[in-house]
């Protein structure tokens, strides 16, 4: 005697997690722990890339802030310096310390602009340019 078992309850089939009929889609159980590890590795890589990008932006902002601080220091030095002309924006000048008089001077004359040599009491502090916003920027390489 042959027993034929048929499942005629469609509601039971709708609630089964895996297909149970012959010819249904093949499946294999998912190894959850391995999948969690893979997802965590992907998340960590993504977060590290974003962190690196943010830190690069922070470094750029720090350099810009330091450059601005230096501009403000030079601006304060120039405004405290002695000079008898109106500085022109875009033009370069020298900040010079007169060691005999203990004062800072703003001058258009650099160390090589003198007919013989710069006065002994002159100590050249910085080569600066007047910017359009009336701040002063240090020029690293003299023209």
C-alpha positions in Angstrom: 0.0 0.0 0.0 1.3 3.4 -1.1 0.6 6.4 1.1 0.3 9.7 -0.7 0.8 12.7 1.5 -0.4 16.0 0.1 -0.4 19.3 1.9 -3.4 21.2 0.9 -3.1 24.0 3.5 -2.1 27.1 1.5 -1.8 29.2 4.7 0.9 26.9 6.0 2.9 27.4 2.8 2.6 31.2 3.0 4.3 31.2 6.5 7.2 28.8 5.8 10.5 30.6 5.8 12.0 28.3 3.1 10.4 26.9 -0.1 9.2 23.4 0.5 8.0 22.2 -2.9 10.0 20.2 -5.4 11.3 22.6 -8.0 11.3 25.4 -5.6 14.2 27.8 -5.4 17.3 26.3 -3.9 18.6 27.8 -0.7 21.4 27.3 1.8 21.2 28.5 5.3 23.1 31.8 5.8 26.0 31.7 8.2 24.9 34.7 10.3 28.2 35.2 12.2 30.2 35.3 9.0 27.7 37.7 7.5 27.9 39.9 10.6 31.7 39.9 10.4 31.6 40.9 6.8 29.1 43.7 7.4 31.2 45.0 10.3 34.4 45.0 8.2 32.6 47.0 5.4 31.2 49.5 8.0 34.7 49.9 9.6 36.3 50.5 6.2 33.7 53.1 5.3 34.0 54.9 8.6 37.8 54.9 8.4 37.7 56.5 4.9 35.3 59.2 6.2 37.4 59.8 9.3 40.6 60.2 7.1 38.7 62.7 4.9 37.6 64.7 7.9 41.1 64.7 9.4 42.5 65.9 6.1 40.0 68.8 6.2 40.9 69.6 9.8 44.6 69.7 8.9 43.9 72.1 6.0 41.8 74.3 8.3 44.6 74.3 10.9 47.1 75.5 8.3 44.8 78.2 7.2 44.2 79.3 10.8 48.0 79.4 11.5 48.5 81.5 8.3 45.8 83.9 9.4 47.4 84.2 12.9 50.7 84.9 11.3 49.1 87.6 9.1 47.6 89.2 12.1 50.9 89.2 14.0 52.6 90.8 11.0 49.8 93.3 10.7 50.2 94.3 14.4 54.0 94.6 13.9 53.6 96.8 10.9 51.1 99.1 12.5 53.4 99.4 15.5 56.4 100.1 13.3 57.7 103.5 12.4 57.3 104.7 8.8 56.7 108.0 7.0 54.9 106.9 3.8 51.5 105.4 2.8 51.9 101.7 2.1 50.4 100.6 -1.2 48.4 97.3 -1.3 50.2 94.7 -3.4 53.6 96.3 -2.9 56.4 94.6 -0.8 58.2 96.1 2.1 60.7 95.1 4.8 60.3 95.1 8.5 63.6 96.1 10.0 64.7 96.2 13.7 66.9 99.2 14.4 69.0 97.7 17.2 70.5 101.0 18.3 67.1 102.7 18.7 65.2 99.5 19.7 62.5 100.2 17.2 60.8 98.4 14.3 60.8 100.2 11.0 58.8 99.5 7.8 60.9 100.3 4.7 60.9 99.6 1.0 64.6 99.1 1.0 65.9 95.5 1.3 69.3 94.3 2.4 70.6 94.4 -1.2 69.1 97.8 -2.1 71.8 99.8 -0.4 74.6 101.3 -2.5 77.3 99.8 -0.2 75.6 97.7 2.5 72.7 98.0 4.9 73.4 99.9 8.1 75.0 97.7 10.8 72.2 98.5 13.3 69.5 97.1 10.9 68.4 93.6 11.5 65.9 92.5 8.8 63.0 90.8 10.4 60.5 90.0 7.6 59.7 90.7 4.0 56.0 91.6 3.8 53.3 92.5 1.4 50.4 94.8 2.1 47.2 93.0 1.0 44.0 94.6 -0.2 42.2 94.1 3.2 45.0 96.0 4.9 46.5 92.9 6.5 50.2 92.0 5.9 51.5 88.7 4.6 55.0 87.4 4.9 56.8 86.8 1.6 59.2 83.8 1.9 61.3 84.4 -1.2 62.2 88.1 -1.9 61.5 89.2 -5.5 
